[in-house]
Amino acid sequence: RQQGMFLHLRHMTCQLIVNSNDPNGDNGILQLANCLDVAPRLETLHLHMLCAISSSFSSGEVAGMRRHDHLKTVFMSGFRCYKAQIELACCILRNASVLEQLIIEPRITDKVWAGDCSEWNTDLGQILPGVCEWAQVTSERFRKVISVVGASHHTTEASLAQ
């Protein structure tokens, strides 16, 4: 694996459409960890995901991403607590030493899908509680701020006083 191909890359936006029958299968999301490895000075990552799969929650992690000493902010839209999404988020939380916050938005945005996204967001009421619970537990585990966009204010930020 090549290290540091994008030495001067500070801000990256990725749009990812995953079409899979298994929401917790190996669907390519984790390959983004390899992309982060070639951008050692990355400070801001915006990841917009559309996973065209059924809803399911899981937990887990992936090993192997190198340490990131510059990554401060990560924003993930379309975050539905699928296994690969959780593994990528945990990998980032574990390896981004100066991460100030991880912002997750369960809503699928029009940044990844040019058409009407409303059909993809009809189940947000069912998804949000699980995402908020995951954010709270994971925030405590990694001692990092995780914000959930779209949640009520009292469940929006899962943070620990440092």
N, C-alpha and C positions, 0 to 999 in steps of 0.2 A: 504494500500500500504506500503510495507517495505521500510524503508529509509536506505541508506548507506550500501547495501549488498556488494558493490565493493569499499570499502573505499580507497584502494590503487591504483585503476585503474587510470592511467594518460592519456593513449592514446588508442583510440578505432577506429576500422575500421569496418563499416557495409556494407554489400552488400544486396540490397533489390530489388527484382523483383516484380512488381505490375502488375497483369493481371486483367484489369477492363474494362467494357464498358463505364463507366462514369469517365472522367478525373477529375471531381470536386466532386466526391462522397467520401464517407467514405471508404478509401481503405487501412487502416492500417498504413499509413505513420506517422500519429499523435501518434501512440503507441510508437514511438521512444522517445517522450517526457518523457514517463514513464521510459524508460530505462535510460535516462539521470538522472532521479531523484535518482536512486540507485548507481550512481557514482559521489558523491559530489565533488571529487577532480580531475575530468576529466579536462585535459588541451587541448587536441587535439582530434577532432572528424573528421574522414573521412567517408563520406556517399556516396556510389556509388549506384545510382538508375537507374532502367530501368522500365519505365511505359509504358506498351504495350497498349496504349490508344490513341485516337485521340487528336489533338492539340486544346487547349483552354486556354484562360487566365482568371484569376480571382484574387480577392484580399480578404483578410480576416485574421483572427487570431484565435488562440485557447488559452484559459486560463488554468491555473492549473499547469504549470511547476514551480518547486521551483527555487529559486535564485541559480545561479552558480557563485561562487567567484573565480574559478580557470580556467574556460574555456577561452582560449586565441585565439584559431584558429579553425575555422570550414571550411571544404571543402566539397562541395556537387557537385558531377558530375551527369549528367542526369537531371539537374534542368531545367524544362520547364515552370515554372510559373503555374503549376497546383495548384488548391486551397489548397490541403493538404500540398504541398511543401511550398507554401507561408505561410501558417499558422504555420508550423514547424519553418521555418526561422524567422518569426516575433517573435515567442515564444522564440527562442534562443536569438535573438537580445534584446528582452525586459528583459530577465532574466540573461544573462551572463554579469555580472557587469564589468569584466576586459577584455572582448572580444576585441582583437586587430584587427581582420579582419574576415570577412565572404567571402570565395572565392567560387564562383559558376561557374560551367562549364556546359553549355547546352549539350555539346557533351556526348553521352553515351560511356563510356570507356569499354575496354576489361576486366577491373577488375571485372565487374559484369556479363558480358556475355562472355563465353569462346569462342564463335564463332566470325564470322565476324560482326562487329558492324556497318559497313558502311550503311546498309539498314535502320538502326534506325536513322542515322544522315543526311539523304538526305534533310531534311527541315530546317537545321540550319540557312540558309539565311533568312527564314521567321520568325524564332523564336528569333534570336539574338536581333533585335531591341526592341521587347517587353520585353525581359529579361533585356536589358540595361536600358530601361525606368523604369522598376520596381526597379532596383538596385539604380538608381539615386534618385527616390522619397523616397524609403525606407531608404536609407542612410541619407538623409536630415531629415527624420522623427525621426530616432533613434540616429542620430549623431554618426554613426559608419561607418567604412570603409567596403565597399562591392566591391569586385573585380570580374569582369566578364572575365573569360578565353575565349579567342578566339575573343573578340571584338577588334576593332581597338584601338590604344593607347589612343586617345582622349576620348573614351567612356569606356575604360577598368575599370578605378577606379572611383567610385562614393564616394567621401570622403569629409568630412568637416574638416577644420582646427579647432583643439580643442583649 
